[in-house]
């Protein structure tokens, strides 16, 4: 599966900059299934994230009850400790006729200004199941399932 990076434009943040600037991110659409419903989310594929993390509000929206006994301390990119509550969900990645569907444990966290405001697709729960190639020049992400992806 081949995904184009998503374009994000930011206005100038100081007086020395004219206009603004653009950043391209490897964000993809992923469908998340809980016991009550399913929803699609734009999520950042993040090789720096050990765990796949969604905002806690996602758990509420899907009817997932994270296990408060299964918590992890993770460190955000800014160095802040963040507590995540683990819960089991099903993820689906779809592009045209191709799709992959698997159940995995992910973390749910209260999102603050120090973290990415959306979902992070990290190693555990997502990247462990794919061979990922990030092409910065073409602004494309290639994901190919590996032998770890659970069979449907």
N, C-alpha and C positions, 0 to 999 in steps of 0.2 A: 504494500500500500504506500502510495506517495502523497504527501500532504504539503501544501504550500505554507510557508510561514505567514502569520497574520501581521498586518501592518498596524502600527499604533503611532499616532501623531501626538506630540506634546507641545503645548505653547511654550514660548520662551519663559524661563524662570528667573532671569536676572536682566538688568538693563544693558548689559554688554552684548546680549544675543539679539539678533534681529530675526523676527519670525518665530520659528520653533524648530523641532527636530523630529525625526522619524526613527522608530525602532521596529525591527522585525523579530517576531518571537515564534518558536515552534509550538503553536497552540493547535489542538485538534478537538473535534467534537466527539465526545464519548457519552454513551447512554448508560445510566446507572439504574439498576433495578433493586428495589427494596420490597418488603413484604406487602406494602400497601399500593405502591404505584411505581412508575419509572419516569425519569426525566433526563433530558439531554443537557450537557454542560460543556462549555468551552473550557479546556484544561491545558495548562502549560506542561509540556514534557520536559522534566527537570532532572538532568543527570546528577545534579548536586543534592537531590533529595533522596535520602535513604528509604523513606516510607512514602507511599501514596497517601496524600492527605486531602480531604475535602472539608469545607467549613461545616461546623457543627449544625448549622441551620439545614444543611442537606440531609442529615440523619433525620431530623424532625419532619422534613418535607416528604421523605420516602417511607417513614414509619419504621426506621431502623433504630433499635435501642442499643447504643454502644455499651459494652461491658465496662462498668466503672472500676472493676477489679483489674482489668487488663489495660493498664496505662503505660505510656512510654514518654520519656523526656527526649525531645528532639531539639536541636539547635537551629534557629533560623539563620538566614544568610547574614543578618545584622548581629548575630552572636547572642540573641536572647533565647533563653530556655522556654520551650513551649510544651505544655502537656497535651498529649493526644490520647483519646479514648478509642480503643480498637473495636471494630464492628465488622460483620461479614456482609458483603454485598455481591451483586453480580454486575460485571462490567461488559459492555458490548462496544466493539469498534467496528464500524461499517463504512464501506466505500463501494458504491455501485452494488454489484452482486456479491462481492467479497465481504465476509464478516467473521469476527471472532467473538466468542461469548464464553466467559469464565467466571467462576465464583472465587472470591479471595477476601482476605482480611485487609482492611485499610484503616487509617487513622482519621478521626474527626477532631477538629481543633476549633477553639474560639479564635476567630480571625481578628487580628489587631493591625494597626498601621505598620507594624514591623514585618508582617508577612505578606506574601502575595495574596490578593483579595479573593482569588478564585481557587480552583482545584490545582493540585500539583500531582502529576503522574510521575512518581519516583521509582526507585529500583524495586522495592518490595511491593508486590501487587500489580505492577505494570511492566516496567522495563526488563525485569527478570524473564519475561516470557517472549521477548522480541530481540532481534538483532536490529539495532537502530543506527542509521547513518544520517548525520547532520551535515548538510551541504550549505555552508554559509554563503558561498558565491551565488548559487542558484536559489537560495532561500527555500530549501526543500528538506523535508524529513522523510526518510524511507523506513518503514517498519516491516520486518519479515518475521513471522512466528518462528520460534526455535523449539527444540524438543521439550522444553519445560512447560510450554503452554498446555494446560489440561485439555484433553480431547473432549469434544462436545458429545 
